[in-house]
């Protein structure tokens, strides 16, 4: 049995079904490497690979599998991101998977309502997505609750790690994690995600600061970029002709001047549905006559 099959067998059935339903023929190298570290060692993990290479799935497939084997008695995963927008959007791709797992995901930043935060305070569980500033606020203003919220914390995931290493904000995160670890009495495993890191060794040392753990930095094969280009042409039926009124020529629009369905829009919708896409409209003008 090869590594991909062995790792696949470690996933619970709902993760296997998620992989099948998305027509993945095999696990990607980044996903195999991440699962090998998280399943087979106690090391921290630094994943550096290109955007859209599957880093989020690579980290969270084994994390979710681990939580499902033994549900934590508090928040089990602390996901730290530097941007609110990243927190709001990052898990959209695996939202279905999280629903199947029964693991609750809570957003916590300045734009989140107090009633939403109160649900976590009343019943701390699952995955907490938070900004560094909001984590600091919890540790400063809710220090009595911090132990109850994070007592059984297993993993800390730090996204966009390249924007944090060597910065004041990054140092703030390391100090916050050190303080949190002293409060709960243990050091959760840390996982760093980044599209690019100038010095992986330095980033790995930063990630493991104070944990007493080594940090695995898998060397991944370069992925081939594939560009797919296509061109489609659509005619809009029942398009009203340009009305010209001259002594020689008289045109009148038909009774039904516009099409009920624009085939171009229908085609474009089919191409981008269920995907995060950017669509650039180019206004067209009628030729002058």
Secondary structure, 3 states (H helix, E strand, C coil): CCHHHHHHHHCCHHHHHHHHHCCCCCCCHHHHHHHHHHHHCCCEEEEECCCCCCHHHHHHHHHHHHHHHCCCCCEEEEEECCCHHHHHHCCHHHHHHHHHHCCCEEEECCCCCHHHHHHHHHCCCEEEEECHHHHHHHHHHCHHHHHHHHCCCCEEEECCHHHCCCCHHHHHHHHHHHHHHHHHCCCCEEEEEECCCCCHHHHHHHHCCCCCCCEECCCCCCCCCCCCCCCCCCCCCCCCCCCCECCCCECCCCCCCCCCCCHHHHHHHHHHCCCCCCCCCCCCCCCCC
